[in-house]
Amino acid sequence: MTTQQNNMIDCNGLTKSYGKMPVLFNLDLHLPAGKIIGLLGPNGSGKTTFIKLAAGLLKPTSGTIRIHNQEIGPETKAIVSYLPERPYFDKMMTPMDMMDFFVDFYSDFDRNRAETMIKNLQIDPTSKMKHLSKGNKEKVQLILVMSRRAKLYLLDEPIAGVDPAARDYILRTIISNYDPSATVIISTHLLYDVENTLDEFIFLSNGKILLYDSVKSAKEKHGVGLDELFRRVYGW
């Protein structure tokens, strides 16, 4: 286990409930820096809630979550780059407008990187969002998020609406566009696509951790890939 100083996220007794319904229950979890980690599980397992807690959009019901050994607050939000599950920009904005927005709000935003990726994916930077396909909207938003020089990237279903031909490019983009000392957390259902991208994974079920391991170690222990292991663990 890594020391606390080397961790990107530390959770102790982390619980989040809506009313009397716990969505995350008493999580003790310590995630290291410098890893790409899959946050995996069926719908309702607590993945999005965990990401929103780390992003500072929700507060724990009890327990604690710390980022880079700091309590959630302005300091942690400045080093976190968050991709929500659904696009959130105004439909009248263009990718160019959105890059202007990111330049104004984030001092670590690399505009040249964003422009290069948008060009490589053949997306018109002057086209309004309402005229882009669902997949292209998601690509633009992911490009903006990955063009920040953040310490922690929180990606909630980053390739769910993207056509298979673009997934490899986007996953390569994730791998090649983050600092090796940073951490990337990817929540996804598309295990087969991301398996070779991940260093570690977490299986969540009903707000609890079923399994946390490195991808390499899990393959050696169980003799199957991550997609097949998921099916076995969850009984699919």
N, C-alpha and C positions, 0 to 999 in steps of 0.2 A: 504494500500500500504506500502511496506517496505521502510525504509529509504535508502538513497543512499549508506550508509556505509554497509548495510546488503545485497545489491544487488550483484549478480554475473555479470550481464550484464545490462548496461544502454545505451539506444539508444535515441537520440534526433534529430528529423527531418532527420533520416537516409534515404538516397536516393542512389540508385545505378542504373545507366543507361548504356546501351551499345549503343553508338551512340545517337540517339534521343529516344530510346525505354527504358522507366523506367522499371526495373525488381522489385525493391523495391521503394516505394514512401512514403516519409515523415513519416517514422515509429517513433512513440514515444512508447518505450517499456522498461519496467524495470522488470527484472527477478531475483527472489530471490536466495540466496544460499540455499543448502540443499534440493533441489527438483529435481524430475525427470519430465521433461516437454516434451510433444509431440509437434513437429512442423509439422502441418498437412495441407494438401491442395492438389488439383489436380496438375498434371504436369504443369509447367510454372507459379506456384504461387509465386515463389521466395524462396523456402525452401533452396535449395543448395546454392544459392547466399548469403543468410543470414549466413549460416554456414561458408562459405568461408570468409566472412567479419570478423566473430568472430575469425576465425582461423588465420587471418592476411594474407590470400592468395590473397585477393582483397582489394582495397581501396575504400571508399565511394566516390560517385560523389559529394555529399554534406551531411551536417549533421555529427553527431558523433556517434561512438560506443566505449564504454569503458568496459574493463574487470576488475572486482575486483577494480573498481575506478581508473584504469590506462589506459592511451592511448595505443592503439595497438602497440606492439613493442616487443623487445627481452624479456622483463619482463613478458608480458602476454603470449607469446608463450611458455615460460618455464613452465607455469601452465596449459596449454591447451593440452588435448590429443584428436587428431582428427582422425576419421575414414572416409575416403573418400568413395564415392559411388562405386568406382571400385578398385579392387586390383592393387597395384602399385609396388610390388616387382618383381625382376628379376625372370623369370621362372626357372632359374638354381639354385636358392637359395633353401635351406631347412628351415623348421621351426627352426632348431638348428642355422642355419646361421642368421636367422632373429632375434632370441633372442640375439645372439652375437652383432648384429647391434644395437638393442635397448639398451643393456647394455652400449655400447660405447657412445651413443648419449643422453641418458636420465638418469640422476642421480636418478630419482624417480622410475625407473623400478624395479619391483619385479620379478626376474627370477623364484624363487621357485613357485610363484603363477601361472605364465605362464606355467611352466612345468607340474604342477598338472592338470591344465585345459586341456592341450593338451593330457595328459594321459587319463583323464576321458572321453574325446571325442574319444578316440581310434584312434588318428592321429599319424602316424609314423613321429617322429621328424627328421628322416634322409632321408625322401623321398623328392625329388625335387618338387618344386611347379608345374612344368609342368605335373607331374604324379598324382597330387591331383585333386579331383573333384572340380567343381565350388563352391559347398557348403562348402567343407573342406577348400578351400582357404579363403573363407570369414570368416569361424570360426577362422582360425589361425590369421587373421588380427585383428578380434575383440578381441581375447584373448590378443594379444600384446597391443592393445590400453587400455583395461580394467586392464591390469597388471601394469600400471603406477599409481603412487599416485598423481594424478592430482587434480586440483581444479575445472576444467571444462572439461567435456567430450562432444565432438561434434560427434554424430553418424549419418551418412547419410545412410539411408536404411541398418541398420545392420543385418536384418534377411530376406532380400528380396530373396536371393538365397539359403536359408537354408531350409532343409526338415522339415515338421511339427514336427517330432519326436524330433528334436534338438532345436526347438524354445523355449520350456519351459526351457530347461537347460540354454540356452544362456540368456534368460530374467532373470532367477534366478541369473545367473552370474553377470549381470549388477547391479541388486539390491544389491547383497551381496558383491560386490567388489569395491564399491566406498565409500569414506569417507562421513559420514552424513552431513558434512559441505560443501561438493562439490555440483555441479550442473551437471545433465546429460540432454542433449538435444537430443532427438531422432526424426529424420525425417523418416517417414514411411507411406506406404499406407495400411499396415496391422493393421488396428485399432482394430479389434476384438482380435488379439493376444496380443497387448500391453496395452489394456485398463486397465487391473488390475495392470499394472506396473506403470502407470503414476499417478503423483500427480496433475499436471496441464496440460493444452493444449492450443495451439494457432491455430486457423483456419486462414490460409492465402488465399487470392484470388487476383490475378493480382497485387501482391506486396503490398497489404494493409491488415490490420488486420480486419477480420470479427468478431472474438470472441476470448477473452482470459479469461479463468476461471479455477477454480479447477474442477477436474472430479466429486468429490462428490457434489459440489454446482450445477453443470450442471445437474446431474441426478435428484437432488431434484427439480430444477426449471422446467425441461422439461419432467421428468418422463420416460426417455428412456436412453439407454446406449450410449456411445460415437459413436459407429459405426452407429447406427440409427440416432443420431443427425447430424452426418456428412452428411448423405444422405438427410436429411431434409434441412439443411442449403444450400447445394450445388445443391439441386433440382434433386438428383439422385433417 
